[in-house]
Amino acid sequence: MLNPKVLQPAERVRTESVPPRRWAVAHGRSAAEETECVLATDAEREGGPVRGLRPHIAVVLMESPGTGGSDPLYEESVVLVYATDEADARKRAERRARSRETSYLNDRGETVSWSLKRVVDVSAALDEDLTQDADLYARHFRDYGAYERFEPLLSGEEL
């Protein structure tokens, strides 16, 4: 088993100049191992738990308005942040999402842009011990037909 104490804190890995996959490779880990490991915080590497920080899950909605008459495209991301409370977690999730906002030219020379549409939900992780299998987040709904129409993976539809 990999020792999670050698990994960088999630916030630092994601926001510094070294992309997380490159960081994982540079430290002798595959990208898959990097995502499967628990990322230790500075205090944990120094031998103690971080007081007051809990894992929180945020659901973030990004939007690309479409190019050349195409429909908009949305991306829903589920992100893990460590925070003292839900308000702090919301701020951290929004900051992470804003750092992903971008524009670029596609292969047809059209400008594609992605921007934060909304932080949809933030809640404490269902399990706090993320060193093993854990439940992270759950949501409930009543209209399965609407969910089926919304979720392309249920019908095998490609994006």
PELIN-V861283 format. One line per field, one symbol per residue. ss: DSSP state (a for helix, b for strand, c for the rest). phi: phi as a letter, one per 40 degrees, with the letter a starting at -180 (. if undefined). psi: psi as a letter, one per 30 degrees, with the letter a starting at -180 (. if undefined). A space follows every 10 residues. Layout:
ss=???
phi=???
psi=???
//
This chain:
ss=cccaaaccca aaaaacccca aaaaaacccc aaaaaacccc caaaaccccc cccbbbbbbb bbbbcccccc ccbbbbbbbb bbbccaaaaa aaaaaaaaac cbbbbccccc bbbbbbbbbb bbbbcccccc cccccccccc cccaaaaaaa caaaacccc
phi=.ccccccccd ccccbccccd ccccccbgbc cccccccccc cdcccchbcc cgcbcbbbbb bbbbcgbfgc ccbbbbbbbb bbacaccccc cccccccccc cabaccccgc cbbbaccacc aaacdcbccc cadacbaabb abbccccccc ccccbgccc
psi=kkjfffllke eeeffafjke eeeeefggkl eeeefflkkl leeefgfllk kfklkkkkkk jlkjfllhgl llkkkkkjlk kkleaeeeee eeeeeeeeff klklkafggk kkkklkekje kklkkekfjg faklkekkll lfjeeeeeee jffefgkl.
//
